Amino acid sequence: MEETKVVDNESKASKSSSTKKKKENVFVATFNKIKNFFVGVKAEFGKIIWPTKDDMVKQTTAVVIVSVICCALIAVLDYVFGYGMNIITSIF
C-alpha cells in the first residue's frame, strides 16, 4: 500500500508540473502566433504600391467631377418628378 501512495503522490506532482508546462506552452504558442501575425503584416505592408501625387490629384479630380455630375442629375430629376407630381395632383 505504501508504494501505491508514493506512486499516487508522484503522479499528482507530475500532473501539476505537466499542467504548468502545458499552460506555459499555450502562452508561448499564443505569443508566437501574435508575433508571426505582426511579422506578416509588416511584410505585406512593404508590398503596398503607394500612388504618386499626380495620380492622387487626377483621381481626386475625377471623383469630385463625377460627384458634381451625379448631384446635378439627381437635382434635375427631383425637380422634374416634383413638377410632374404637382401637375398630376392638381388634375385630380
PDB file as gemmi writes it, atoms N, CA and C in Angstrom:
CRYST1    1.000    1.000    1.000  90.00  90.00  90.00 P 1                      
ATOM      1  N   MET A   1       0.794  -1.190   0.000  1.00  0.00           N  
ATOM      2  CA  MET A   1       0.000   0.000   0.000  1.00  0.00           C  
ATOM      3  C   MET A   1       0.841   1.261   0.000  1.00  0.00           C  
ATOM      4  N   GLU A   2       1.951   1.209   0.649  1.00  0.00           N  
ATOM      5  CA  GLU A   2       2.830   2.368   0.695  1.00  0.00           C  
ATOM      6  C   GLU A   2       3.316   2.735  -0.692  1.00  0.00           C  
ATOM      7  N   GLU A   3       3.616   1.721  -1.485  1.00  0.00           N  
ATOM      8  CA  GLU A   3       4.103   2.004  -2.826  1.00  0.00           C  
ATOM      9  C   GLU A   3       3.034   2.710  -3.662  1.00  0.00           C  
ATOM     10  N   THR A   4       1.824   2.304  -3.470  1.00  0.00           N  
ATOM     11  CA  THR A   4       0.737   2.923  -4.207  1.00  0.00           C  
ATOM     12  C   THR A   4       0.601   4.391  -3.843  1.00  0.00           C  
ATOM     13  N   LYS A   5       0.740   4.691  -2.570  1.00  0.00           N  
ATOM     14  CA  LYS A   5       0.635   6.078  -2.139  1.00  0.00           C  
ATOM     15  C   LYS A   5       1.779   6.907  -2.714  1.00  0.00           C  
ATOM     16  N   VAL A   6       2.953   6.342  -2.746  1.00  0.00           N  
ATOM     17  CA  VAL A   6       4.091   7.057  -3.302  1.00  0.00           C  
ATOM     18  C   VAL A   6       3.865   7.319  -4.783  1.00  0.00           C  
ATOM     19  N   VAL A   7       3.370   6.316  -5.485  1.00  0.00           N  
ATOM     20  CA  VAL A   7       3.104   6.470  -6.914  1.00  0.00           C  
ATOM     21  C   VAL A   7       2.025   7.519  -7.124  1.00  0.00           C  
ATOM     22  N   ASP A   8       1.001   7.505  -6.297  1.00  0.00           N  
ATOM     23  CA  ASP A   8      -0.063   8.499  -6.420  1.00  0.00           C  
ATOM     24  C   ASP A   8       0.482   9.896  -6.171  1.00  0.00           C  
ATOM     25  N   ASN A   9       1.343  10.068  -5.186  1.00  0.00           N  
ATOM     26  CA  ASN A   9       1.927  11.369  -4.903  1.00  0.00           C  
ATOM     27  C   ASN A   9       2.791  11.836  -6.069  1.00  0.00           C  
ATOM     28  N   GLU A  10       3.545  10.930  -6.646  1.00  0.00           N  
ATOM     29  CA  GLU A  10       4.383  11.287  -7.782  1.00  0.00           C  
ATOM     30  C   GLU A  10       3.517  11.656  -8.984  1.00  0.00           C  
ATOM     31  N   SER A  11       2.438  10.940  -9.203  1.00  0.00           N  
ATOM     32  CA  SER A  11       1.593  11.251 -10.339  1.00  0.00           C  
ATOM     33  C   SER A  11       0.913  12.600 -10.156  1.00  0.00           C  
ATOM     34  N   LYS A  12       0.547  12.945  -8.916  1.00  0.00           N  
ATOM     35  CA  LYS A  12      -0.039  14.255  -8.669  1.00  0.00           C  
ATOM     36  C   LYS A  12       0.983  15.353  -8.925  1.00  0.00           C  
ATOM     37  N   ALA A  13       2.196  15.130  -8.480  1.00  0.00           N  
ATOM     38  CA  ALA A  13       3.247  16.114  -8.699  1.00  0.00           C  
ATOM     39  C   ALA A  13       3.553  16.242 -10.188  1.00  0.00           C  
ATOM     40  N   SER A  14       3.599  15.129 -10.888  1.00  0.00           N  
ATOM     41  CA  SER A  14       3.897  15.190 -12.313  1.00  0.00           C  
ATOM     42  C   SER A  14       2.734  15.814 -13.078  1.00  0.00           C  
ATOM     43  N   LYS A  15       1.512  15.591 -12.603  1.00  0.00           N  
ATOM     44  CA  LYS A  15       0.362  16.208 -13.262  1.00  0.00           C  
ATOM     45  C   LYS A  15       0.405  17.724 -13.104  1.00  0.00           C  
ATOM     46  N   SER A  16       0.728  18.190 -11.904  1.00  0.00           N  
ATOM     47  CA  SER A  16       0.753  19.638 -11.694  1.00  0.00           C  
ATOM     48  C   SER A  16       1.887  20.281 -12.491  1.00  0.00           C  
ATOM     49  N   SER A  17       3.029  19.604 -12.572  1.00  0.00           N  
ATOM     50  CA  SER A  17       4.127  20.176 -13.352  1.00  0.00           C  
ATOM     51  C   SER A  17       3.820  20.105 -14.842  1.00  0.00           C  
ATOM     52  N   SER A  18       3.152  19.034 -15.281  1.00  0.00           N  
ATOM     53  CA  SER A  18       2.796  18.954 -16.697  1.00  0.00           C  
ATOM     54  C   SER A  18       1.713  19.975 -17.034  1.00  0.00           C  
ATOM     55  N   THR A  19       0.830  20.249 -16.075  1.00  0.00           N  
ATOM     56  CA  THR A  19      -0.189  21.267 -16.299  1.00  0.00           C  
ATOM     57  C   THR A  19       0.452  22.638 -16.422  1.00  0.00           C  
ATOM     58  N   LYS A  20       1.443  22.917 -15.581  1.00  0.00           N  
ATOM     59  CA  LYS A  20       2.151  24.185 -15.676  1.00  0.00           C  
ATOM     60  C   LYS A  20       2.870  24.293 -17.011  1.00  0.00           C  
ATOM     61  N   LYS A  21       3.483  23.195 -17.455  1.00  0.00           N  
ATOM     62  CA  LYS A  21       4.206  23.207 -18.727  1.00  0.00           C  
ATOM     63  C   LYS A  21       3.228  23.435 -19.881  1.00  0.00           C  
ATOM     64  N   LYS A  22       2.040  22.796 -19.790  1.00  0.00           N  
ATOM     65  CA  LYS A  22       1.048  22.977 -20.852  1.00  0.00           C  
ATOM     66  C   LYS A  22       0.590  24.426 -20.908  1.00  0.00           C  
ATOM     67  N   LYS A  23       0.362  25.027 -19.717  1.00  0.00           N  
ATOM     68  CA  LYS A  23      -0.059  26.423 -19.686  1.00  0.00           C  
ATOM     69  C   LYS A  23       1.031  27.326 -20.252  1.00  0.00           C  
ATOM     70  N   GLU A  24       2.281  27.031 -19.902  1.00  0.00           N  
ATOM     71  CA  GLU A  24       3.384  27.824 -20.434  1.00  0.00           C  
ATOM     72  C   GLU A  24       3.493  27.636 -21.943  1.00  0.00           C  
ATOM     73  N   ASN A  25       3.307  26.388 -22.403  1.00  0.00           N  
ATOM     74  CA  ASN A  25       3.380  26.124 -23.844  1.00  0.00           C  
ATOM     75  C   ASN A  25       2.255  26.840 -24.589  1.00  0.00           C  
ATOM     76  N   VAL A  26       1.063  26.882 -23.990  1.00  0.00           N  
ATOM     77  CA  VAL A  26      -0.052  27.572 -24.623  1.00  0.00           C  
ATOM     78  C   VAL A  26       0.258  29.067 -24.700  1.00  0.00           C  
ATOM     79  N   PHE A  27       0.820  29.610 -23.628  1.00  0.00           N  
ATOM     80  CA  PHE A  27       1.181  31.027 -23.627  1.00  0.00           C  
ATOM     81  C   PHE A  27       2.229  31.329 -24.688  1.00  0.00           C  
ATOM     82  N   VAL A  28       3.243  30.482 -24.759  1.00  0.00           N  
ATOM     83  CA  VAL A  28       4.319  30.683 -25.742  1.00  0.00           C  
ATOM     84  C   VAL A  28       3.768  30.541 -27.154  1.00  0.00           C  
ATOM     85  N   ALA A  29       2.899  29.544 -27.370  1.00  0.00           N  
ATOM     86  CA  ALA A  29       2.328  29.343 -28.698  1.00  0.00           C  
ATOM     87  C   ALA A  29       1.477  30.541 -29.103  1.00  0.00           C  
ATOM     88  N   THR A  30       0.692  31.057 -28.167  1.00  0.00           N  
ATOM     89  CA  THR A  30      -0.145  32.220 -28.457  1.00  0.00           C  
ATOM     90  C   THR A  30       0.721  33.438 -28.762  1.00  0.00           C  
ATOM     91  N   PHE A  31       1.745  33.640 -27.965  1.00  0.00           N  
ATOM     92  CA  PHE A  31       2.650  34.771 -28.201  1.00  0.00           C  
ATOM     93  C   PHE A  31       3.316  34.649 -29.568  1.00  0.00           C  
ATOM     94  N   ASN A  32       3.719  33.440 -29.931  1.00  0.00           N  
ATOM     95  CA  ASN A  32       4.364  33.231 -31.242  1.00  0.00           C  
ATOM     96  C   ASN A  32       3.393  33.507 -32.385  1.00  0.00           C  
ATOM     97  N   LYS A  33       2.121  33.125 -32.209  1.00  0.00           N  
ATOM     98  CA  LYS A  33       1.131  33.390 -33.250  1.00  0.00           C  
ATOM     99  C   LYS A  33       0.938  34.892 -33.439  1.00  0.00           C  
ATOM    100  N   ILE A  34       0.862  35.607 -32.321  1.00  0.00           N  
ATOM    101  CA  ILE A  34       0.697  37.059 -32.403  1.00  0.00           C  
ATOM    102  C   ILE A  34       1.918  37.692 -33.056  1.00  0.00           C  
ATOM    103  N   LYS A  35       3.088  37.232 -32.663  1.00  0.00           N  
ATOM    104  CA  LYS A  35       4.326  37.761 -33.236  1.00  0.00           C  
ATOM    105  C   LYS A  35       4.373  37.496 -34.742  1.00  0.00           C  
ATOM    106  N   ASN A  36       4.021  36.273 -35.147  1.00  0.00           N  
ATOM    107  CA  ASN A  36       4.033  35.925 -36.570  1.00  0.00           C  
ATOM    108  C   ASN A  36       3.024  36.762 -37.352  1.00  0.00           C  
ATOM    109  N   PHE A  37       1.879  37.068 -36.718  1.00  0.00           N  
ATOM    110  CA  PHE A  37       0.885  37.898 -37.375  1.00  0.00           C  
ATOM    111  C   PHE A  37       1.460  39.263 -37.705  1.00  0.00           C  
ATOM    112  N   PHE A  38       2.110  39.894 -36.732  1.00  0.00           N  
ATOM    113  CA  PHE A  38       2.658  41.231 -36.967  1.00  0.00           C  
ATOM    114  C   PHE A  38       3.850  41.196 -37.925  1.00  0.00           C  
ATOM    115  N   VAL A  39       4.601  40.119 -37.926  1.00  0.00           N  
ATOM    116  CA  VAL A  39       5.682  39.984 -38.910  1.00  0.00           C  
ATOM    117  C   VAL A  39       5.077  39.912 -40.314  1.00  0.00           C  
ATOM    118  N   GLY A  40       3.978  39.171 -40.459  1.00  0.00           N  
ATOM    119  CA  GLY A  40       3.295  39.083 -41.748  1.00  0.00           C  
ATOM    120  C   GLY A  40       2.705  40.414 -42.185  1.00  0.00           C  
ATOM    121  N   VAL A  41       2.140  41.144 -41.230  1.00  0.00           N  
ATOM    122  CA  VAL A  41       1.581  42.455 -41.548  1.00  0.00           C  
ATOM    123  C   VAL A  41       2.679  43.385 -42.048  1.00  0.00           C  
ATOM    124  N   LYS A  42       3.817  43.361 -41.381  1.00  0.00           N  
ATOM    125  CA  LYS A  42       4.933  44.215 -41.803  1.00  0.00           C  
ATOM    126  C   LYS A  42       5.407  43.834 -43.207  1.00  0.00           C  
ATOM    127  N   ALA A  43       5.460  42.528 -43.492  1.00  0.00           N  
ATOM    128  CA  ALA A  43       5.892  42.078 -44.813  1.00  0.00           C  
ATOM    129  C   ALA A  43       4.897  42.515 -45.892  1.00  0.00           C  
ATOM    130  N   GLU A  44       3.598  42.385 -45.610  1.00  0.00           N  
ATOM    131  CA  GLU A  44       2.586  42.790 -46.583  1.00  0.00           C  
ATOM    132  C   GLU A  44       2.561  44.308 -46.754  1.00  0.00           C  
ATOM    133  N   PHE A  45       2.814  45.033 -45.674  1.00  0.00           N  
ATOM    134  CA  PHE A  45       2.819  46.492 -45.750  1.00  0.00           C  
ATOM    135  C   PHE A  45       3.923  46.972 -46.676  1.00  0.00           C  
ATOM    136  N   GLY A  46       5.011  46.226 -46.728  1.00  0.00           N  
ATOM    137  CA  GLY A  46       6.108  46.590 -47.619  1.00  0.00           C  
ATOM    138  C   GLY A  46       5.777  46.372 -49.084  1.00  0.00           C  
ATOM    139  N   LYS A  47       4.763  45.569 -49.385  1.00  0.00           N  
ATOM    140  CA  LYS A  47       4.383  45.277 -50.765  1.00  0.00           C  
ATOM    141  C   LYS A  47       3.418  46.311 -51.351  1.00  0.00           C  
ATOM    142  N   ILE A  48       2.940  47.224 -50.518  1.00  0.00           N  
ATOM    143  CA  ILE A  48       1.968  48.210 -50.981  1.00  0.00           C  
ATOM    144  C   ILE A  48       2.643  49.163 -51.964  1.00  0.00           C  
ATOM    145  N   ILE A  49       1.952  49.423 -53.054  1.00  0.00           N  
ATOM    146  CA  ILE A  49       2.434  50.391 -54.033  1.00  0.00           C  
ATOM    147  C   ILE A  49       1.609  51.661 -53.830  1.00  0.00           C  
ATOM    148  N   TRP A  50       2.236  52.677 -53.276  1.00  0.00           N  
ATOM    149  CA  TRP A  50       1.537  53.921 -52.984  1.00  0.00           C  
ATOM    150  C   TRP A  50       1.446  54.754 -54.260  1.00  0.00           C  
ATOM    151  N   PRO A  51       0.292  55.415 -54.486  1.00  0.00           N  
ATOM    152  CA  PRO A  51       0.156  56.253 -55.683  1.00  0.00           C  
ATOM    153  C   PRO A  51       0.995  57.516 -55.566  1.00  0.00           C  
ATOM    154  N   THR A  52       1.353  58.032 -56.715  1.00  0.00           N  
ATOM    155  CA  THR A  52       2.130  59.272 -56.738  1.00  0.00           C  
ATOM    156  C   THR A  52       1.198  60.462 -56.507  1.00  0.00           C  
ATOM    157  N   LYS A  53       1.786  61.629 -56.313  1.00  0.00           N  
ATOM    158  CA  LYS A  53       0.999  62.829 -56.075  1.00  0.00           C  
ATOM    159  C   LYS A  53       0.132  63.154 -57.291  1.00  0.00           C  
ATOM    160  N   ASP A  54       0.699  62.990 -58.493  1.00  0.00           N  
ATOM    161  CA  ASP A  54      -0.063  63.266 -59.713  1.00  0.00           C  
ATOM    162  C   ASP A  54      -1.270  62.334 -59.839  1.00  0.00           C  
ATOM    163  N   ASP A  55      -1.071  61.054 -59.527  1.00  0.00           N  
ATOM    164  CA  ASP A  55      -2.179  60.104 -59.581  1.00  0.00           C  
ATOM    165  C   ASP A  55      -3.275  60.489 -58.586  1.00  0.00           C  
ATOM    166  N   MET A  56      -2.880  60.901 -57.397  1.00  0.00           N  
ATOM    167  CA  MET A  56      -3.861  61.285 -56.381  1.00  0.00           C  
ATOM    168  C   MET A  56      -4.659  62.509 -56.823  1.00  0.00           C  
ATOM    169  N   VAL A  57      -3.985  63.463 -57.442  1.00  0.00           N  
ATOM    170  CA  VAL A  57      -4.677  64.669 -57.917  1.00  0.00           C  
ATOM    171  C   VAL A  57      -5.665  64.299 -59.016  1.00  0.00           C  
ATOM    172  N   LYS A  58      -5.248  63.466 -59.945  1.00  0.00           N  
ATOM    173  CA  LYS A  58      -6.131  63.053 -61.044  1.00  0.00           C  
ATOM    174  C   LYS A  58      -7.342  62.279 -60.528  1.00  0.00           C  
ATOM    175  N   GLN A  59      -7.114  61.345 -59.614  1.00  0.00           N  
ATOM    176  CA  GLN A  59      -8.215  60.542 -59.087  1.00  0.00           C  
ATOM    177  C   GLN A  59      -9.175  61.383 -58.246  1.00  0.00           C  
ATOM    178  N   THR A  60      -8.628  62.294 -57.458  1.00  0.00           N  
ATOM    179  CA  THR A  60      -9.479  63.164 -56.645  1.00  0.00           C  
ATOM    180  C   THR A  60     -10.318  64.071 -57.533  1.00  0.00           C  
ATOM    181  N   THR A  61      -9.719  64.606 -58.576  1.00  0.00           N  
ATOM    182  CA  THR A  61     -10.448  65.459 -59.516  1.00  0.00           C  
ATOM    183  C   THR A  61     -11.564  64.674 -60.187  1.00  0.00           C  
ATOM    184  N   ALA A  62     -11.282  63.458 -60.594  1.00  0.00           N  
ATOM    185  CA  ALA A  62     -12.296  62.628 -61.243  1.00  0.00           C  
ATOM    186  C   ALA A  62     -13.464  62.338 -60.283  1.00  0.00           C  
ATOM    187  N   VAL A  63     -13.165  62.060 -59.036  1.00  0.00           N  
ATOM    188  CA  VAL A  63     -14.219  61.774 -58.061  1.00  0.00           C  
ATOM    189  C   VAL A  63     -15.078  63.008 -57.820  1.00  0.00           C  
ATOM    190  N   VAL A  64     -14.457  64.164 -57.697  1.00  0.00           N  
ATOM    191  CA  VAL A  64     -15.213  65.398 -57.462  1.00  0.00           C  
ATOM    192  C   VAL A  64     -16.101  65.713 -58.663  1.00  0.00           C  
ATOM    193  N   ILE A  65     -15.581  65.576 -59.871  1.00  0.00           N  
ATOM    194  CA  ILE A  65     -16.365  65.869 -61.079  1.00  0.00           C  
ATOM    195  C   ILE A  65     -17.553  64.917 -61.205  1.00  0.00           C  
ATOM    196  N   VAL A  66     -17.318  63.625 -61.003  1.00  0.00           N  
ATOM    197  CA  VAL A  66     -18.411  62.646 -61.102  1.00  0.00           C  
ATOM    198  C   VAL A  66     -19.442  62.902 -60.009  1.00  0.00           C  
ATOM    199  N   SER A  67     -19.008  63.287 -58.815  1.00  0.00           N  
ATOM    200  CA  SER A  67     -19.945  63.580 -57.727  1.00  0.00           C  
ATOM    201  C   SER A  67     -20.814  64.795 -58.061  1.00  0.00           C  
ATOM    202  N   VAL A  68     -20.217  65.834 -58.632  1.00  0.00           N  
ATOM    203  CA  VAL A  68     -20.983  67.025 -59.009  1.00  0.00           C  
ATOM    204  C   VAL A  68     -21.984  66.687 -60.108  1.00  0.00           C  
ATOM    205  N   ILE A  69     -21.576  65.894 -61.092  1.00  0.00           N  
ATOM    206  CA  ILE A  69     -22.486  65.494 -62.171  1.00  0.00           C  
ATOM    207  C   ILE A  69     -23.658  64.684 -61.612  1.00  0.00           C  
ATOM    208  N   CYS A  70     -23.364  63.731 -60.733  1.00  0.00           N  
ATOM    209  CA  CYS A  70     -24.443  62.924 -60.133  1.00  0.00           C  
ATOM    210  C   CYS A  70     -25.382  63.795 -59.308  1.00  0.00           C  
ATOM    211  N   CYS A  71     -24.826  64.738 -58.562  1.00  0.00           N  
ATOM    212  CA  CYS A  71     -25.638  65.646 -57.751  1.00  0.00           C  
ATOM    213  C   CYS A  71     -26.554  66.478 -58.647  1.00  0.00           C  
ATOM    214  N   ALA A  72     -26.025  66.999 -59.732  1.00  0.00           N  
ATOM    215  CA  ALA A  72     -26.827  67.799 -60.662  1.00  0.00           C  
ATOM    216  C   ALA A  72     -27.919  66.947 -61.302  1.00  0.00           C  
ATOM    217  N   LEU A  73     -27.584  65.718 -61.684  1.00  0.00           N  
ATOM    218  CA  LEU A  73     -28.569  64.824 -62.298  1.00  0.00           C  
ATOM    219  C   LEU A  73     -29.698  64.505 -61.315  1.00  0.00           C  
ATOM    220  N   ILE A  74     -29.365  64.231 -60.090  1.00  0.00           N  
ATOM    221  CA  ILE A  74     -30.390  63.923 -59.084  1.00  0.00           C  
ATOM    222  C   ILE A  74     -31.249  65.163 -58.819  1.00  0.00           C  
ATOM    223  N   ALA A  75     -30.641  66.344 -58.771  1.00  0.00           N  
ATOM    224  CA  ALA A  75     -31.404  67.579 -58.548  1.00  0.00           C  
ATOM    225  C   ALA A  75     -32.384  67.834 -59.696  1.00  0.00           C  
ATOM    226  N   VAL A  76     -31.936  67.641 -60.933  1.00  0.00           N  
ATOM    227  CA  VAL A  76     -32.810  67.844 -62.095  1.00  0.00           C  
ATOM    228  C   VAL A  76     -33.950  66.832 -62.074  1.00  0.00           C  
ATOM    229  N   LEU A  77     -33.644  65.570 -61.811  1.00  0.00           N  
ATOM    230  CA  LEU A  77     -34.696  64.550 -61.764  1.00  0.00           C  
ATOM    231  C   LEU A  77     -35.694  64.842 -60.637  1.00  0.00           C  
ATOM    232  N   ASP A  78     -35.198  65.306 -59.497  1.00  0.00           N  
ATOM    233  CA  ASP A  78     -36.078  65.645 -58.384  1.00  0.00           C  
ATOM    234  C   ASP A  78     -37.013  66.781 -58.782  1.00  0.00           C  
ATOM    235  N   TYR A  79     -36.485  67.784 -59.430  1.00  0.00           N  
ATOM    236  CA  TYR A  79     -37.304  68.905 -59.863  1.00  0.00           C  
ATOM    237  C   TYR A  79     -38.354  68.443 -60.880  1.00  0.00           C  
ATOM    238  N   VAL A  80     -37.950  67.645 -61.861  1.00  0.00           N  
ATOM    239  CA  VAL A  80     -38.868  67.165 -62.905  1.00  0.00           C  
ATOM    240  C   VAL A  80     -39.963  66.294 -62.290  1.00  0.00           C  
ATOM    241  N   PHE A  81     -39.599  65.338 -61.436  1.00  0.00           N  
ATOM    242  CA  PHE A  81     -40.612  64.476 -60.827  1.00  0.00           C  
ATOM    243  C   PHE A  81     -41.529  65.268 -59.889  1.00  0.00           C  
ATOM    244  N   GLY A  82     -40.973  66.247 -59.165  1.00  0.00           N  
ATOM    245  CA  GLY A  82     -41.805  67.086 -58.305  1.00  0.00           C  
ATOM    246  C   GLY A  82     -42.802  67.895 -59.120  1.00  0.00           C  
ATOM    247  N   TYR A  83     -42.331  68.463 -60.227  1.00  0.00           N  
ATOM    248  CA  TYR A  83     -43.210  69.233 -61.118  1.00  0.00           C  
ATOM    249  C   TYR A  83     -44.296  68.330 -61.702  1.00  0.00           C  
ATOM    250  N   GLY A  84     -43.882  67.128 -62.128  1.00  0.00           N  
ATOM    251  CA  GLY A  84     -44.846  66.179 -62.685  1.00  0.00           C  
ATOM    252  C   GLY A  84     -45.886  65.754 -61.648  1.00  0.00           C  
ATOM    253  N   MET A  85     -45.482  65.519 -60.418  1.00  0.00           N  
ATOM    254  CA  MET A  85     -46.424  65.122 -59.378  1.00  0.00           C  
ATOM    255  C   MET A  85     -47.381  66.267 -59.050  1.00  0.00           C  
ATOM    256  N   ASN A  86     -46.884  67.513 -59.088  1.00  0.00           N  
ATOM    257  CA  ASN A  86     -47.765  68.644 -58.849  1.00  0.00           C  
ATOM    258  C   ASN A  86     -48.836  68.747 -59.941  1.00  0.00           C  
ATOM    259  N   ILE A  87     -48.447  68.500 -61.178  1.00  0.00           N  
ATOM    260  CA  ILE A  87     -49.415  68.536 -62.290  1.00  0.00           C  
ATOM    261  C   ILE A  87     -50.443  67.431 -62.105  1.00  0.00           C  
ATOM    262  N   ILE A  88     -49.961  66.205 -61.770  1.00  0.00           N  
ATOM    263  CA  ILE A  88     -50.885  65.072 -61.616  1.00  0.00           C  
ATOM    264  C   ILE A  88     -51.856  65.322 -60.457  1.00  0.00           C  
ATOM    265  N   THR A  89     -51.368  65.814 -59.334  1.00  0.00           N  
ATOM    266  CA  THR A  89     -52.229  66.036 -58.174  1.00  0.00           C  
ATOM    267  C   THR A  89     -53.183  67.214 -58.407  1.00  0.00           C  
ATOM    268  N   SER A  90     -52.805  68.180 -59.220  1.00  0.00           N  
ATOM    269  CA  SER A  90     -53.712  69.311 -59.494  1.00  0.00           C  
ATOM    270  C   SER A  90     -54.869  68.878 -60.405  1.00  0.00           C  
ATOM    271  N   ILE A  91     -54.629  67.862 -61.246  1.00  0.00           N  
ATOM    272  CA  ILE A  91     -55.688  67.371 -62.143  1.00  0.00           C  
ATOM    273  C   ILE A  91     -56.757  66.642 -61.341  1.00  0.00           C  
ATOM    274  N   PHE A  92     -56.341  65.837 -60.381  1.00  0.00           N  
ATOM    275  CA  PHE A  92     -57.295  65.056 -59.597  1.00  0.00           C  
ATOM    276  C   PHE A  92     -57.665  65.836 -58.392  1.00  0.00           C  
TER     277      PHE A  92                                                      
END                                                                             
